[in-house]
Amino acid sequence: MMDRVKVYARTLFAGFGFLYDLSRFVRYGGWRSSLRSVEARNYYMVKLYHTLEKSLSFSHRKPGSGWAGAQALILALERSFMLHGIGCHDLLAISVLKKFADAEQPHHPQKTAWLLQRLLKVEAQCQQPVPFFQHSGALDYDRSAFDKGRLPAPEQFFLSRYSLREFSPVPIPVEELRRALEMAMKAPSACNRQAWHVYHLKGEMAQRALAFQDGNRGFGHKIQDLLIITSDLRAFVSPRERYQHWIDGGMFAMSLILALHALGIASCCLNWSQSGTADSRLRKAIKISAQHSVMMMLAIGYPNEQNRVCASPRRPLHEIYTLLSAH
Ligand SMILES: Cc1cc2nc3c(=O)[nH]c(=O)nc-3n(C[C@H](O)[C@H](O)[C@H](O)COP(=O)(O)O)c2cc1C
């Protein structure tokens, strides 16, 4: 009987949680955004020009493919350049379109000339010089470049990371944190939308946020630097993408943890698996943008000379790996 009550209660609370997430998706998802805001436009532009990047990167590219994307992109650029504020993806879109035009010129010269003319008009309207990004479109990337990323002993790197809950008082230099964030941003994301946003809370501010989190008992009061990792709902439009911001945000979080580890900075994830009420309370106490969903908190700091960590052994591989092969 007791078990059944528990099941009903949990189902009910899960239902409230889903409803809360649904209401946030409906209110803040990209489908509500117009191209007027730079943020919303950034996500729209990158989604469009990424289809061109993909088309340009195929080893056997079909001439003529990608024109629908190019047309949508030039239309969006024409509209957006009459508005205030130019985002980084507006500018990147121009470079990608130029590279696309280069690839299409031999096959569709008239159409390409028409596209370039419209691009010129867009550039003339821009209130700032439009840089050309060489690092856009598709790049040649040979095997030796891939090899440069190989670690001599990858196990040493991965297996030496532990969640650390008590840190040394040595402050983290701003440049080191920035370096970690830049590296973490190399994390993949759907259509390269990069919908993440990180809030850095220090000292008293960190304590204010930690008061809402229930996994830091016994060590939270000593945390000096706290990151709140969030994902921007405006980047996600289709109802099929309802979980995408959690996935992209989670991947970014892991990337950041490893980037910090590579710089000798330890961290501990602090879950934000919370009820809608608790989430709203945190948002009232800390200025987190309404469109940003909280993935987790991350306590960060340098390790002490001597530390004690949870061993947290891993499961045997056979329990988590299944090979499915038709042969
Ligand atoms: C999303 C997430 C939330 C977590 N939340 C907490 C937390 O609230 N409190 C805590 O002490 N540890 C938290 N952890 C840390 C885990 O306990 C830890 O990662 C796990 O035991 C594996 O240990 P390791 O990170 O040292 O390898 C969290 C980890 C993840 C990935």
The ligand as a Gaussian input file, in Angstrom:
#p B3LYP/6-31G(d) Opt

LIG

0 1
 C       25.029000      16.188000     -12.903000
 C       25.808000      15.843000     -11.665000
 C       25.363000      16.278000     -10.446000
 C       26.105000      16.041000      -9.290000
 N       25.683000      16.558000      -8.102000
 C       26.454000      16.420000      -6.997000
 C       26.062000      17.059000      -5.789000
 O       25.009000      17.683000      -5.700000
 N       26.867000      16.931000      -4.714000
 C       28.054000      16.239000      -4.774000
 O       28.752000      16.190000      -3.766000
 N       28.450000      15.636000      -5.909000
 C       27.695000      15.723000      -7.032000
 N       28.082000      15.135000      -8.218000
 C       29.394000      14.447000      -8.291000
 C       29.249000      12.922000      -8.367000
 O       28.941000      12.405000      -7.115000
 C       30.556000      12.339000      -8.918000
 O       30.782000      12.882000     -10.198000
 C       30.516000      10.820000      -9.029000
 O       30.441000      10.235000      -7.756000
 C       31.753000      10.266000      -9.721000
 O       32.908000      10.650000      -9.041000
 P       34.116000      11.411000      -9.751000
 O       33.536000      12.673000     -10.365000
 O       35.081000      11.719000      -8.651000
 O       34.693000      10.521000     -10.784000
 C       27.329000      15.304000      -9.363000
 C       27.733000      14.819000     -10.616000
 C       26.997000      15.089000     -11.745000
 C       27.485000      14.595000     -13.082000

